[in-house]
Amino acid sequence: MERITPRTLSGFMELLPGPQAQMDVILDVLRRTYALYGFTAIDTPAVEAAEILLAKGGGETEKQIYRFMKGEHDLALRFDLTVPLAKYVAMNYGQLAFPFRRYQIGKVYRGERSQRGRFREFYQADIDVIGDGTLDIANDAEMPAVICAVFRRLGIERFCIRMNNRKVLNGLFEHLGVQDPAAVMGAIDKLEKIGRAKVEALLAELGLGQDQIGTLMDLLLTDEPLAALEPLAEKNETLAAGLGELKAVTALLPSLGVPDGKWRIDLTIARGLDYYTGTVYETTLLDNPEVGSVCSGGRYDDLAGYYTNRKLPGVGLSIGVTRLFYILQEQKLLNDALPTAPCDGLILPMDGQCLAYASACATALRQQGVRTQVYMEGKKFRAKLEYANRLGVPFALIIGGDEMAAGTVGLKDLRAGTQQTVTADQAATIIKQSLDKDIKPVKGS
């Protein structure tokens, strides 16, 4: 039989058990934090009819999507969790309470060039609020509050949420007489990656004059964006609407627990996806800006319009969990104290005659919420301890004939090297009291 060399495709992350345990802790923090803000979990298929995912796609979306035929069916892998959400809400409208607040954590797929911090298969962790007909702008202000809560619970302090409003950009384009707003917006979205000079060159290629380019760039890069926009808002209704929304959002941030140093208005933020219509967000780690946004999102006025006649506006954000994890792992910022062992107590029966009693002790520990494993293999005691140490298990419960006869276990703290004789119930209490449940996934910063 010809052997096939095992390999993982470029752009797809595969983790060993220890890092996977760290990833799972991060995902658990996200779930608990989202639930804390009143979001409910849903799930949607990874594969959809291509027409569903591309209904309001085109542009970048169509270039990135994984699309394939299965028999007569034109199918595609989801490239985000927002478009499937729009379908979900349209299909289940009569059974949902609005505003509908949901979170979803799942893998998405984008056929883009894999590079540092960018993957083709990756976890996204989304929240969205969907309104029925209308959705108050106050919901847009809650998004940065959730981002702050998530990052702080993870142990990440050095981040910045940058906000803008697409109406502000559209109003600027109208005011300046820009003929192709979508193309200009795409050029602006590249400003952080390629710099002002190259963006100005792109704008010139799009037909903007030097006066238009200079005025636009000066406004986008000003240190006082709200003040700079005020005079122009009097001349353009679209810009005035966007400016009003930005003011409403930022006015609520203090009461929602978002400190001044964690956010700023950045008029260069455009967001590449085609469906954003109002507030937009991008969040970067201050020590790793070159990786780009690890959390982004925005307002969309009628994303479900291709699936229903009802107007269902929404606002949401998405954390790129795989990208975030990659950065934390690469920079060695994941907390070494974070437990990665598959169990808290490993029971080591000395021989096969102790196996039934060892299994009963394991059942007693599990009933008290202690993650417990029984070592079943008939190997020497040294090999059993080496197995426990390799897994990083904090406690070993040693059971021989004497322990079985006395109804006890030898509880060995593998971290401290100490051992005591106790009952299974006492062992459960000691193990639970010794484990720190509040360790943050990221080292203190």
N, C-alpha and C positions, 0 to 999 in steps of 0.2 A: 504494500500500500504506500503510495506516494505521500510524504509528509508535507503539510502546508505550514509555512511559517506564520505563527500567530502575530497579528498586528492590529493596531487600532487606527482607524482612519484619521488623517489630519483634521483638526478642528473639532474632535470629539473627545471629551474628558472622561477618563476612567481612573478611579481612585482605589488605592489599597485600603484595607479595612480601617486603619487608624484615621487617615484623612477623611474617609467616608463618614466615620463617626463624628468628626468635627463639622463636616458639611451638614449632617443631620441635625446637629445642635443648632446651627445657624437657621436651618429651615424651621425648626421648632420655635425659635425666638420670633421669626416672622409670623408664623401662624398665631402664636399667643398675642403678639402685639396687634395684629390686624383685628383679631377677635375683641381685644380690649376697646377698640374704637367702634364696635358694633357692626363689623363686616361679617357676613356669613359665607361659608365655603361652598363652592360649586366645582364641577369638573366638566370638561367638554372633550370631544374626541380629538386625537392628534391628527387624524385624517378627515378631511372634509371634501365635498364636491368643489372642484376648482372654481366654479362660478360663484360659490359662496364667499371664498376667500378673496377673490379678485373683483367682487362687485364694485367696490370703491377703491380698487387698487390702482394698477397702472404704474408707470414711473418706476421708482425704486423697488416697489413691492413685487412687480412682475419679474424684474431681473433677479431677485433674490429667492423666489419661491422654488421649492422642490415639487415638481409636477410630473405625473406619470399616468399612464393608461393601465387599467385593469379590466380586461375584456372591453366592453363598450363604455366604461365609466371613466370620465376625466377627473382625476383625483389630485389632491395636493396635501402636503404636510403643512400644518398651521405655522405661520411665520411670527405670530404674536398671539396674545390671549384676548385682545380687545375685539377684533373682528368676530371671532367665535362667540364672544359675549353678546355682541349685537344680534347675531342670529338667535342665540339662546333667549334673549329678552323678547325678541319679536315672536318667537314660537310659543313662549310661555307667558305672554303678557297678562292673560286673564287669571293666572294663578299666582302672580307676584304682587307684593305690596310696594308701592312707590312713595318716596324715592327708594329704589332698590340698591342695596349696598352689598357688594359681593367681593370676596377675595378668591384668587385662584393661584396655585403654585404648580407649575408643570413645565415640561420641556417643550421648546419650540425649535424651529429649524429654518436656517437661512443659508442659502447657497452663495455666500460671499467668501472672499479670500480670507482664509484663516491667518491670523497673525497674533502677536503678543496681546493677550487679554481679550481676543475676539475669537469666538467659536462658531461652528456651524450648527451644533446641537448644544443647547444651554437651557438652564433653568431660568424662568422668569417668575417673579412673585408680584402679582398685580392686585391693586384695589381699584374699584370704580364705584361711582355713585351715578345711577341713571334716574332721570326725572321723567315724569309723564306730562309732556307738553312744555313744561318749564323746569328749570333747575336753578335755584338761587346761587348767586356768585359766592356766597359764604362757603359753599361746599369746596370751592377752589382754594380757599384759605386753609382748609383742614388738611389738604394734601401735604404741605410742608411740615405740619405738626406731626403727622404720622411718620414722615421720613426722619425727623429728629428723634422721635421716640424709638424707632427701629435701630438707628445707628447708635444711639446711646445705650440701648439694651445690649447691643453687640459689643460695646466697649470702644466704638469708633467716635472720636471727638473732633478730629481735624477734617472737616468736610464743609462744603458750601453749596447751598441750593440757589441756583441762578434762575430767575424768572423773567418772563417777557409776556407779551400778548400779541397774537398774530394780527389782530385788528390794528394795533399800533403800526406794525410793519406795512400792512395793506394801506393804511391811511397815509403813511409816508410816501409810499409808491405813487398813490393817487396825487398827492400834493406835488410831487416832483415830476409827474408826467411819465412815469415808467411804463413802457409798452408791454413788457413780458414779466409780470410780477413773480410768477412761479420760478422762472429761470433766475431772476435776481435773488429771490429768497434762497434758492439752492446755492448760489455763489456765497451769500452772506453766511450760510450755515457752515461754510468751510473756513471761515476767518481764523478760528483758533488753530486749525491744522496747518494752514499754508501761509498765514500772515497777511497784513494789510496790502502790501505791494502786489501780491499775486491776485488777491481778490479784486483790487482796482483794475488789474489787467483783464480779468474775467468780465468785469462790468463794462469795460470799454468794448470788449468783443461783443457784448450783448447790445451795444448801440447807445449806451449812456454817454452823455457829454461830460467834460471835465468838471463843469460847475455842478452837475447833478451828482457825480461821484464824490466830489469834495464835500458837498453839503450832507449827503447821505452818510459818508464815513465819519464825519465829525460828530453827527448826531448819535450814531451807533456807539461811538467810543467815548462819549462824554462821561465825566465823573458824576454829573448831576442829571440823570436822565429825565426825572419827572419835571424838574424846572425847565430843562431844555425843550420839552415837548409842549409845555403850557401855551406858548405863543402860537404854535402850529395847530393846536387843538381847536382854536377859535376859527380856523380856516377850513377844517375838514371834519365831517361828522364821524367818519369811520375811526379816525385817529382819536377823536374826543371820546368815543365809546370805549375804545381800548384803554385809554388813559384812565377813564373813570373806573373800569374794572380793576386795573392794576392798583389804583388807590384803595379801592374797597377791600381787595385781598390783603394788601400790606397793612392796612389799618387794624385787621383782626389778628395778625400774627402774634403780637405780644400776649393777648389774652388766651391764645391757644398754646402758649408755652414755647414759642419759637424765638430764641434770643437774636438780637440784631446781628451778631457776628456770624450767624449760621446761614444768612441769606443775603442776596442783593439782586437788584434789578439789572439785567444785562440785555440791552436791546439787540445784541447780535444773536441771541438764541432764537432760532427759527423752527427747529425740529424738522427732520427730513420727511417723516411720514406724511401722507397726503391729507389725512382726515382731521387734523387739528385746526380749530377755528378761533380760539380765544387764548386763555392763559396757557402758557407752556413752561415746563420745568426741565432743568438738567442739573444733576448733582454730581460733583467731582470730589475726589479725595485730594486734599491740598498737597499731600506729599507724593501723589502719583497723578498729576494732571495729564501727563502724556497718554495715559490709558483711555482717557475720555470719560464720558458719563457712565456712572454705575447705577443711576436711578433717574428716570425721565418720565415724562407724560404730559398731559394737558387736557384742555376742554375741546369737546367735539359736539357740535350743535345737533347733528342729525345723522349719526353714523348708521342707524338702523333703517334709514330711508329707503334702501334698496330691498328691504325685506318686509316692510309694512308701511301703511299710509300714516301711521301714528308718528308724531314727532316725539322722539325719545333722546333728549340731550343728555350728555354725560360729562364727567370729568374723572380722570384717574391717573395713576402712576404705576410704573413698573420698575422693579429692582432687578438688575441683571445679576442674579445670584452666582452663576458660574464665573462670570468675570470678576465679581467682587471677591469670591473665594480664591480665584487664581492670584489676584493681587496680594491678598493677605498671606497666602501660602508662599508666594515668591519672595515677599519682603520679610518672611519669617515673623509675622505679626500674630499668627494664631497662638493662643495661649497654651503653653506647654502643660499647664496644670489642668487643662480640660480633659476629663476622663474619656478615654477612647476604648477601654476594654469592653468586650461584649457582655461581661457580667461583673457584679460587685463581689460575688463569692463563688469560688470554685471548690467543689467538694471532691476530695481525694480519698476514695476508699482504698485501703491497703491491699485488699484482695477481693476476689469474687464473692466470698461469703458475706462481705459487708455491703454489697451492692444494694440489697433491698432496703436496709436501714438508711444507707446514704440517700437513696431515692426518696424515702419518707421525710428525711431532714430537708431535702431540696424542696419538696412540696410545702413543708411548713414555712420555709423562708419565703417562697414565692407568694404564699397566701398573705404574707405581711409586706409584700411589695418589694422584696429584695430580688434583684436580678441574679439568678442562680444557675449554674451549670454543674453537672456531674461528669467527672472524667471517667469514661467507661473503659478505656484501654488498659490491658493487663501489662503495663510496663513498670520498670523500676521506679522507686519513689523519687530519685533524683531527676529522672526524665519528666515526671509529673510536675515537679516544682519548676523545672526549666520551661515547661509549657506555660505555666501560670505567669512566670516572669516575662516571658516573651509577649504574652497578651497584655501585660500591664495590669493584671487583676490585683486589686488592693488586698483581698483577703483569701486565704486558703482555709478550708475546713477539713481537717484531717480526721479520718475515721478508721480505727483498727478494732481488733476484738475487744480491747478494754473499754473503748468509748461506746461500742455497741452494747456491751453488757451493762454499762452504767447509764446509758441513755444520754450521753453527752457527745460533744465534738471538741477537737483541739483547734481552737480558732487562732490562726497565725496571721498577724498583720505583716504582710510582705513588704510594706514600705518602712516600717520601724524595726522589723525583725523580732518582734515580741510574740509570745504565744501564751494562751490561757485556756483552761478547760471550763466550758460552759454548756448549757443546754442549747438546743436549736433556737428556741424562742429568745434566749438571752443573746445569742449570736446575731439574730436579726436586729435586735434593738441596738447593739453595739455598732453594727455595720451601718445602719441608717443614720445614727448620730454622728458618725465619723465622716460622712460624705458631704462635701460642700455643694449644695444645690444652686448656689448663686454665682458660680464662676462664669465670668463673661468669656465669650469665644475669642475675643481679641485682647491682647495684652494692654495694660493701662497706658494711656497716652496723655 
